[in-house]
Amino acid sequence: MKKNSQVSKPVSQPVHNMIIFNDYQVAGQDSGGWNWVKNDEFILPPETALDIDLVQTTYGSGTNLNRSEVLLDGVELPEYQVEQQSSQSTFRWQVPRFSIPAAKLPPGPHILTFVVTDAKGQKSTVHVRFQVEAQNYPSIFEGEKPEGAAIPSGSQTAIFGMMGSTSFASTVPGTWKLINKTTNAELRSVPAKIFATGTLPTGNYDLVFTPDDSSLSAWMTHIRIGMAELYMGTDANGQKLAQGQQVTAPAAPGVVQLYSPVAGRWSVNGTGQTLTDSQHFEVVIPEMMAGMTMSVTFEPNQAANTDDLWGGSTTEVKIQVPGAPNSCDSASATATMDVLMQQNAQSSLMVERENLYSSDVTVKLYQNPVHVIWLATAAEHVEQGSEASDDEGPGFWAVDNVVVDESKLNWDHTALLLSSFKPGRYKVNYYSKREPRQSWCGYIQVVEDTRPIPSAPVCAKNEAGLAPSPGPILLKNSRGNEYRDGQTVRVSSAAELDSLSELRLTSTYAKRIGNKKLKDGSGKDMITYYMPNLVWTYGETPIGTRQEYIGATISSANAIQVFYEGKEIASLKPNTDEEYVDEGDESLDLKAIIADNENKPGVYTVKVTNTFRNKTCSVVQKYKKYDKELGESERNQTMTLTVEVK
């Protein structure tokens, strides 16, 4: 106890008559009117609110003000500031009781400052120093042995799954109580050092351990059982996602952000994207995934001692990528596929089909019963492993526009296990991870039956080429002006011929996009070789060129002739020497040709001829049997431009 002074305090000064903590007086007045304070005598038990009662007096004439302010460790607590007015010259006021919650009073020393103020602004201040006692919790550990890091009281224990159980161990004896927070029902009460929750369904529970030693505080943990929470975005403010929910990606290419309040392992099925020990995950959407559905799985980090999970702890969400999937057109999807089959466990893996090109035509595969069927970029790679070429290499695979889970792929994602699906017809997409432009698209039907006996020969892929659907032939000048078939241009001066000095050709032609793999023979006698792979393309092409390669199923050529009054005066044609590579001319200089003709007035005619060829194969019946007839189809497309020179 300490007094401020032995001299009497002036009567007109504000004063604290009494300060009481939890019904214990810690400050008052002596006979001289000065305050005394009991510093360091009041000890607040742990996790206990502090109730405060104040009696204070102010003096004055007229309206008398009595205001109370409180500070904790030098910081004002505005929520506890109150005041009262009175007409009495001596205004003794008992301030309504207020409480400071335990959350604001951590263990250790604290100082509460009380200030009383009158209408003149005169103040009186009292400081009270006190202690908050620290909790003395028992040491509790996860598992059946008291080892490792102790679990603090008030913490949360999460068990991820539809059901689960866990266990705890204490270093001292006591009683465990398990309470269902939803119903407030006590489920178990067990006196022991070790406690097992038993299998609990999804929900929230409190586990309280009360030590037999009364000097120790009761310990508690919150147990939550359920699936991990997932959100769109980078934090819990985004859209909450449910198990199996489908969301839409913004675009392809693009990124989808996902977040979980707990760390864990993320993966995207079939793409190789993974991330461990993370709360955040960026799902990268490649451009080729347009129109596909991707699956993202999240497996939260689980405590080592949790067990009896039912249904697993993994959460899966699906991402629908906007856009249209690639068409099954061999001109754009240029990879080839092989098919391997194993009839039963005792048989060997055999090559069933080779060099399947992308197509809308359904390929039927027969096996009875369905055992093992692989669709692969290279059959020998599946058979021999890394020693053999994998051709287009590892890739992304999708079945019916859904990205395939890794469990349905081989070790390096170069083959799809078709037999892991039920018999039926499926659309299959493949995109090479090495070169995304290398892709494959086709329809495969797995039939659980014996293969029918063929009644006729079948045309091989390299025996027939696709006939073109040609676009219009155009001549364009350097200004972007287009000249079409049947058009007439009238020129009245030499200056107007400048627009005809650099005419470029736009048309359909056979473009080489690489090589295609062909195989001859089987087993050890099999020979693999590569031939040029050509597709029909529409665009700008050199003039007077031929696109023709040995072994290709399509070819093209173009030529331009210029006539004056019906007589040919110039031409740009492909070279007929097969050993000579003719790159052609970038453009036609019609102005120079007219100048070489002494700029004679009259009618000049420009004729462009495109020639398309494709191999043909047909099966025909002759004298009660079928024969395969091979041939070649040729087609010409022409365009005529007339120029009248005055």
KEDOPA-248429 format. One record per residue (C-alpha): residue in one letter; x, y, z. Coordinates in pm, whole numbers, padded with zeros to 5 digits, always signed. Each point is the difference from the previous one (the first is absolute). Layout:
AXYZ;...
//
This chain:
M+00000+00000+00000;K+00133+00339-00100;K-00127+00350+00084;N+00066+00296-00229;S+00066+00261+00280;Q-00055+00086+00365;V-00138+00348-00091;S-00379+00036-00040;K-00120+00009-00362;P-00194+00312-00112;V-00371-00061+00028;S-00076+00142-00349;Q+00212-00262-00185;P-00167-00308-00161;V+00073-00323+00187;H-00041-00380-00024;N-00170-00107+00320;M+00024-00372-00063;I+00126-00246-00269;I-00098-00368+00028;F+00127-00298-00212;N-00223-00310+00013;D-00139+00106+00342;Y+00350+00075+00134;Q+00084+00365+00076;V+00328+00106-00158;A-00020+00380+00053;G-00169+00243+00243;Q+00042+00327+00198;D+00186+00073+00319;S-00103+00249+00267;G+00170+00284-00187;G-00200-00065-00316;W+00295-00151-00196;N-00020-00331-00185;W+00175-00314+00116;V+00062-00292-00241;K+00072-00370+00058;N+00246-00064-00282;D+00101-00360-00084;E-00242-00142+00255;F-00281-00097-00234;I+00059-00319-00205;L-00259-00085-00265;P-00049-00374-00068;P+00062-00115-00362;E-00274+00044-00257;T-00209+00207+00240;A-00180+00324-00078;L+00080+00304+00219;D-00312+00163+00157;I+00061+00363+00107;D-00201+00223+00236;L+00081+00373+00033;V-00120+00271+00237;Q+00125+00353-00084;T-00088+00357+00099;T+00016+00337-00178;Y-00072+00352+00134;G-00150+00306-00161;S-00284+00251-00025;G-00275-00006-00258;T+00023-00309-00222;N+00247-00242+00157;L+00174-00248-00237;N+00138-00335+00112;R+00190-00188-00277;S+00183-00335+00027;E+00275-00120-00239;V+00200-00327+00006;L+00337-00091-00155;L+00161-00348-00013;D+00379+00000-00016;G-00009+00358-00126;V-00258-00066-00274;E-00339+00170+00035;L-00307-00227+00011;P-00266+00231-00149;E-00276-00258+00046;Y+00022+00056+00377;Q-00015+00383-00006;V-00319+00122+00171;E-00119+00327+00158;Q-00288+00138+00206;Q-00123+00350+00084;S-00162+00137+00317;S-00111+00332+00150;Q+00153-00094+00337;S+00315+00187+00095;T+00149-00323+00136;F-00076-00278-00246;R+00097-00347+00134;W-00068-00254-00280;Q+00015-00378+00006;V+00098-00090-00357;P-00198-00300-00137;R+00203-00322+00026;F+00187-00095-00317;S+00213-00302-00099;I+00322-00038-00197;P-00008-00338-00178;A+00272-00259+00061;A+00102+00019-00367;K+00138+00353+00064;L+00198-00111+00304;P+00282-00238-00096;P+00215-00152+00276;G+00250+00236+00163;P+00009+00347+00169;H-00244+00274-00103;I-00079+00358+00101;L-00354+00139-00003;T-00025+00380+00004;F-00319+00171+00122;V-00066+00370-00075;V-00284+00210+00148;T-00072+00342-00159;D-00229+00287+00114;A-00172+00280-00194;K+00308+00229+00034;G+00223-00262-00161;Q+00174-00083+00327;K+00113-00362+00018;S+00102-00254+00258;T+00189-00314-00105;V+00059-00332+00179;H+00225-00283-00132;V-00055-00356+00124;R+00261-00270-00078;F-00116-00363+00012;Q+00086-00349-00131;V-00182-00242-00228;E+00087-00358+00085;A+00117-00230-00280;Q-00182-00321-00075;N+00163-00314+00133;Y-00116-00254-00254;P+00093-00366-00005;S+00213-00121-00294;I-00220-00170-00262;F+00132-00172-00314;E-00153-00145-00316;G+00025-00377-00018;E+00019-00271+00263;K+00338+00107+00138;P+00088+00327+00178;E+00273+00100-00244;G+00061+00267-00260;A-00142+00353+00017;A-00268+00069+00261;I-00337+00122-00124;P-00101+00342+00139;S-00336+00029+00167;G-00268+00155-00220;S+00155-00127-00323;Q-00191-00179-00278;T+00058-00358-00112;A-00116-00059-00358;I-00078-00346-00140;F-00069+00006-00373;G-00255-00254-00126;M-00362-00099+00046;M+00087-00189+00321;G+00313-00032+00211;S+00165-00048+00335;T+00306+00115+00191;S+00163-00044+00339;F+00171+00210+00269;A+00237-00065+00290;S+00060+00195+00323;T+00301-00003+00233;V-00228+00015+00306;P-00318-00190+00095;G-00337+00161-00046;T-00343-00030-00163;W-00079+00040-00371;K-00340+00122-00117;L-00109-00005-00365;I-00289+00237-00082;N-00201+00042-00321;K-00001+00378-00056;T-00318-00008-00210;T-00215-00180+00258;N+00211+00082+00308;A-00030-00368+00091;E+00279-00171+00193;L+00104-00303-00206;R+00270-00149+00222;S+00161+00056+00341;V+00315-00201+00065;P+00248+00023+00293;A+00339-00085-00157;K+00327+00137-00132;I-00070-00116-00358;F-00323+00069-00188;A-00126-00122-00341;T-00299+00179-00149;G-00132-00304-00183;T-00148+00038-00349;L-00187+00330-00026;P-00222+00119-00287;T+00033+00341-00166;G-00053+00274+00257;N+00155+00220+00271;Y+00103-00124+00343;D+00167+00130+00318;L+00241-00219+00194;V+00067+00117+00358;F+00266-00148+00229;T-00028+00083+00371;P+00313-00099+00199;D-00039-00167+00338;D+00251+00256+00132;S-00215+00304+00083;S+00298+00233-00043;L-00011-00071-00374;S-00250+00163-00236;A-00245-00190-00218;W+00127-00053-00357;M-00224+00002-00312;T+00022-00052-00376;H-00260+00040-00275;I-00030-00300-00232;R-00137+00059-00350;I-00077-00294-00230;G-00088+00067-00364;M+00139+00063-00347;A+00254+00277-00052;E-00148+00328-00122;L+00088+00126-00348;Y-00054+00348-00144;M+00037+00170-00338;G+00259+00275+00018;T+00288+00066+00238;D-00180-00002+00337;A-00316-00107+00182;N-00193+00299-00138;G-00044-00175-00336;Q-00275-00238-00110;K-00011-00308+00223;L+00020-00324-00198;A-00174-00328+00080;Q+00125-00352-00068;G-00033-00074-00374;Q-00115+00354-00086;Q+00070+00127-00353;V+00121+00354-00064;T+00079+00179-00327;A+00346+00128-00086;P+00021+00357-00137;A+00174-00099-00325;A+00257-00226-00162;P+00284+00068+00045;G-00054+00127+00352;V+00037-00062+00374;V-00250-00104+00270;Q+00092+00091+00360;L-00099-00242+00281;Y+00046+00031+00378;S-00043-00211+00313;P+00036+00115+00364;V+00222-00304+00058;A+00312-00104-00189;G+00004-00315-00210;R+00081-00163-00332;W-00158+00130-00322;S-00004-00175-00335;V-00168+00032-00339;N-00096-00335-00147;G+00196-00105-00304;T+00201+00321-00045;G+00285-00051+00248;Q-00075+00323+00191;T+00063-00064+00373;L+00081+00206+00309;T+00058-00121+00358;D-00027+00164+00343;S-00184+00302-00136;Q-00325+00184+00069;H-00001+00168-00342;F+00001-00157-00347;E+00001+00147-00351;V-00158-00235-00253;V+00162+00075-00335;I-00247-00039-00289;P+00190-00073-00326;E-00150+00130-00323;M-00056-00351-00136;M-00235-00077+00294;A-00279+00214-00152;G-00330-00186+00031;M+00143-00253+00248;T-00081-00076+00364;M+00296-00017+00242;S-00009-00156+00349;V+00191+00150+00293;T+00054-00203+00316;F+00105+00132+00341;E+00119-00224+00283;P+00053+00191+00327;N+00297-00073+00222;Q-00135-00242+00262;A+00120-00051+00357;A+00203-00319+00030;N-00212-00153+00277;T-00339+00039-00172;D-00151-00316-00139;D-00319-00182-00095;L-00074+00247-00277;W-00303-00096-00204;G-00034+00117-00359;G+00348+00157-00002;S+00105+00358+00064;T+00051+00109-00363;T-00223+00274-00143;E-00048+00022-00377;V-00134+00289-00206;K-00041+00018-00379;I+00095+00291-00224;Q-00191+00044-00326;V+00216+00179-00256;P-00196+00221-00244;G+00043-00036-00374;A-00031-00284-00250;P+00225-00309-00003;N+00227-00061-00296;S-00169-00172-00292;C+00103-00351-00102;D+00153+00128-00324;S+00324-00157-00117;A+00100+00335-00150;S+00022+00160+00346;A+00048-00305+00226;T+00313-00150-00153;A+00118-00263+00251;T-00056-00371-00057;M-00095-00274+00246;D+00064-00372+00042;V-00225-00254+00174;L+00135-00289+00211;M-00202-00286+00149;Q+00056-00276+00252;Q-00269-00267-00023;N+00053-00146+00350;A+00252-00020+00284;Q+00190-00285-00170;S+00032+00166-00341;S+00246+00263-00121;L-00068+00360-00091;M-00049+00017-00378;V-00028+00288-00246;E-00357+00011-00131;R-00008+00321-00209;E+00267+00247-00113;N+00013+00355-00128;L-00359+00094+00080;Y-00055+00352-00132;S-00243+00250+00151;S-00346-00057-00143;D-00373+00025+00070;V-00031-00363-00114;T-00040-00239+00294;V+00273-00261+00047;K-00143-00323+00142;L+00214-00217+00229;Y-00118-00351+00088;Q+00098-00201+00308;N-00196-00268+00185;P+00016+00041+00292;V+00156+00346+00017;H+00339-00043+00170;V+00273+00249-00102;I-00023+00257-00283;W+00251+00286-00034;L-00020+00300-00233;A+00359+00127-00031;T+00216+00251-00181;A+00245-00282-00079;A-00066-00372+00047;E+00366-00093+00038;H+00039+00253+00284;V-00276-00173+00198;E+00153-00340-00075;Q+00368+00080+00053;G-00005+00301+00233;S+00231+00299-00015;E+00241-00174-00237;A-00248+00050-00285;S-00122+00326-00152;D-00317+00150+00144;D-00066+00208-00317;E-00216+00298+00105;G+00082-00078+00365;P-00189+00054+00328;G-00327+00185-00033;F-00332+00111+00142;W-00282-00248-00068;A-00375+00062+00007;V-00293-00238-00047;D-00335+00150-00100;N+00149+00347+00070;V+00099-00087+00360;V+00371-00004+00088;V+00097-00354+00096;D+00124-00094+00347;E+00364-00108+00022;S-00108-00347+00115;K-00123-00068-00355;L+00335+00091-00162;N+00331-00184-00020;W+00312+00101+00193;D+00098+00294-00220;H-00341+00101-00141;T+00072-00123-00354;A-00289-00250+00000;L-00364-00017+00109;L-00145-00320+00151;L-00324-00027-00198;S-00095-00323+00180;S-00037+00199+00326;F-00325+00136-00147;K-00314-00201-00052;P-00067-00131-00353;G-00143+00280-00210;R+00080+00281-00242;Y+00229+00279+00119;K+00149+00316-00142;V+00372+00015+00083;N+00224+00310-00011;Y+00377+00006+00041;Y+00228+00306+00022;S+00377-00036+00011;K+00168+00167+00297;R+00315+00050-00206;E-00171+00164-00295;P-00368+00095+00062;R-00059+00033-00375;Q+00055-00375-00023;S-00342-00140+00087;W-00237-00286-00080;C-00377-00028+00002;G-00215-00300-00083;Y-00289-00224+00095;I+00071-00343+00147;Q-00265-00264+00062;V+00095-00287+00231;V-00218-00301-00081;E-00009-00294+00240;D-00039-00263-00270;T+00194-00208-00250;R+00130+00189-00301;P-00223-00061-00308;I+00166-00167-00297;P+00065+00265-00268;S-00187-00060-00324;A+00208+00240-00210;P+00348+00156-00008;V+00047+00335+00174;C+00177+00308-00134;A+00307+00100+00204;K+00048+00358+00118;N+00297+00061-00229;E-00192-00125-00305;A-00251+00284-00017;G+00017+00375+00045;L-00266+00252+00088;A-00154+00191-00291;P+00023+00379+00048;S-00281+00250+00051;P+00175+00293-00173;G-00059+00362+00086;P-00016+00274-00264;I+00315+00092-00195;L+00100+00362+00067;L+00268+00236-00129;K+00086+00279+00247;N+00210+00309-00063;S+00227+00177+00250;R-00286+00231+00100;G-00218-00293+00107;N-00238+00019-00297;E-00137-00339-00107;Y-00069-00119-00354;R-00239-00293-00049;D-00103-00236-00278;G-00178+00177-00288;Q+00100+00352+00110;T+00100+00266-00259;V+00245+00285+00070;R+00013+00302-00236;V+00327+00197-00017;S+00019+00334-00178;S+00357+00108+00090;A+00339-00154+00075;A-00018+00129+00361;E-00311-00212+00063;L+00203-00312-00080;D+00194+00045+00329;S-00282-00179+00185;L+00072-00310-00214;S+00376-00013+00059;E-00005-00233+00305;L-00288-00250-00008;R+00013-00279+00262;L-00191-00329-00026;T-00240-00127+00269;S-00144-00348-00056;T-00034-00354+00134;Y+00317-00211-00010;A+00161-00308+00156;K+00220+00108+00293;R+00262-00220+00163;I-00032+00000+00381;G+00265-00258+00081;N+00031-00376-00033;K-00232-00289+00076;K+00118-00333+00131;L-00063-00318-00199;K+00076-00360+00090;D+00046-00304-00216;G+00010-00358+00122;S-00042-00126+00356;G+00204-00118+00295;K+00377+00002-00047;D-00045+00053-00374;M-00193+00323+00047;I+00147+00301-00180;T-00093+00352+00108;Y+00044+00288-00243;Y-00126+00355-00038;M-00169+00162-00298;P-00100+00362-00072;N-00330+00101+00159;L-00204+00249-00206;V-00332+00171+00075;W-00225+00231-00203;T+00053+00365+00096;Y-00147+00328-00124;G+00226+00305-00007;E+00269+00190-00186;T+00226-00226-00206;P+00290+00055-00246;I-00087+00010-00369;G+00108-00273-00242;T+00073-00269+00262;R-00073-00367+00050;Q-00063-00157+00343;E+00067-00366-00065;Y+00194-00257+00205;I+00062-00372-00047;G-00234-00200+00222;A-00239+00289+00072;T-00371-00058-00057;I-00073+00352-00132;S+00182+00253-00220;S-00064+00334-00168;A+00145+00235-00260;N-00083+00343-00142;A+00082+00189-00319;I-00073+00346-00144;Q-00028+00087-00370;V-00028+00352-00148;F-00166+00049-00341;Y-00014+00306-00228;E-00294-00003-00239;G-00019-00378+00047;K+00373-00069-00052;E+00216-00120+00291;I+00278+00251+00071;A+00122-00118+00348;S-00038-00284+00251;L+00110-00108+00347;K-00009-00380+00026;P+00153-00269+00226;N+00330-00153-00106;T-00048-00350-00142;D+00339-00128+00125;E-00076-00217+00307;E+00353+00051+00135;Y-00033+00379-00016;V-00157+00179+00296;D-00196+00294-00138;E-00098+00256+00263;G-00207+00196-00254;D-00054+00376-00013;E-00140+00208+00284;S-00212+00214-00232;L-00106+00070-00360;D+00125+00327-00153;L-00273+00057-00260;K+00115+00360-00057;A+00344-00125-00113;I-00156-00260-00233;I-00216+00269-00166;A+00310+00223-00030;D+00188-00286-00170;N-00291-00007-00244;E+00079+00369-00080;N-00301+00116+00205;K-00223-00083-00291;P-00363+00088+00061;G-00249-00285-00008;V-00125-00288+00210;Y+00236-00190+00230;T-00125-00318+00168;V+00153-00157+00315;K-00091-00365+00053;V+00082-00181+00328;T-00027-00380+00007;N+00012-00203+00321;T+00044-00376-00032;F-00096-00230+00290;R+00082-00370+00020;N-00086-00261+00263;K+00048-00375+00011;T-00319-00207-00013;C-00085-00345+00127;S-00326-00186-00042;V-00123-00353+00061;V-00201-00138-00294;Q-00174-00330-00061;K+00118-00201-00301;Y-00127-00345-00080;K-00128-00079+00352;K+00309+00131+00173;Y+00126+00336+00122;D+00310+00173-00134;K+00176+00316+00106;E+00055+00255-00276;L+00263+00271+00044;G+00014+00315-00210;E+00044+00376-00002;S-00255+00278-00036;E+00095+00327-00171;R-00199+00324+00005;N+00066+00345-00143;Q-00123+00334+00133;T+00041+00312-00214;M-00030+00376+00040;T+00003+00263-00283;L+00076+00373+00035;T-00045+00234-00298;V+00197+00327-00032;E-00100+00252-00270;V+00278+00247-00082;K-00112+00314-00185;
//
